[in-house]
Amino acid sequence: MRTRILLTFLLIASTVGPAPAQPARRGDLRTETMSRMAGEGADKDLIWNVLGLLGLLGLLGLRKGHPEDSYHPAGLE
């Protein structure tokens, strides 16, 4: 019985479509996604992509070098 109810709910959920988005009214503010889709600010994309790549390359410095990675060497050896 429990599986029938679960399968029924899954069937109903799969047939119901997503809720419609609110239509854009005249005079409303554009969202960031709308601006991006329209191509506004496309000239800055390369700059931000290069800056992000440099940031990712900077993460390479956080790798551990060797097992004994202390700042000061042992005093008595």
C-alpha positions in Angstrom: 0.0 0.0 0.0 2.8 2.4 0.9 4.6 1.8 -2.4 1.3 2.5 -4.4 0.9 5.8 -2.6 4.6 6.7 -3.2 4.3 5.7 -6.9 1.1 7.7 -7.3 2.8 10.8 -5.8 5.8 10.4 -8.1 3.6 10.0 -11.1 1.6 13.2 -10.2 4.8 15.1 -9.5 6.3 14.1 -12.8 3.2 15.2 -14.8 2.9 18.6 -13.2 5.0 21.2 -15.0 7.1 23.9 -13.3 5.4 27.1 -12.1 5.4 29.8 -14.7 7.7 32.7 -14.2 6.3 36.1 -13.6 6.1 38.1 -16.8 8.4 41.1 -17.1 6.3 44.3 -16.8 7.2 47.5 -18.4 9.5 49.6 -16.2 10.8 46.8 -14.1 14.5 46.5 -13.3 16.5 44.0 -15.4 18.0 41.1 -13.5 21.7 40.2 -13.8 20.7 37.2 -15.9 18.6 39.2 -18.3 21.5 41.6 -18.8 23.9 38.8 -19.3 21.6 37.1 -21.9 21.3 40.4 -23.7 25.1 40.7 -24.0 25.6 43.8 -21.9 29.0 43.8 -20.3 30.5 41.2 -22.6 33.6 43.2 -23.1 34.5 42.7 -19.4 34.2 38.9 -19.6 37.8 38.3 -20.7 39.2 40.5 -17.9 37.2 38.6 -15.3 38.1 35.2 -16.8 41.8 36.0 -16.7 41.6 37.3 -13.2 39.9 34.2 -12.1 42.5 32.0 -13.8 45.2 33.9 -12.0 43.4 33.3 -8.7 43.2 29.6 -9.4 46.9 29.5 -10.2 47.6 31.2 -6.9 46.0 28.2 -5.1 48.9 26.1 -6.4 51.0 27.7 -3.7 48.9 26.1 -1.0 50.1 22.6 -1.9 52.2 20.8 0.7 55.8 20.5 -0.4 57.2 17.6 1.5 56.3 15.6 4.7 58.5 17.8 7.0 57.1 21.2 6.0 58.1 23.2 9.1 59.4 26.7 9.0 62.3 26.2 11.3 64.6 23.2 10.9 65.3 21.1 14.0 68.0 22.5 16.2 69.6 19.4 17.4 70.3 16.6 14.9 
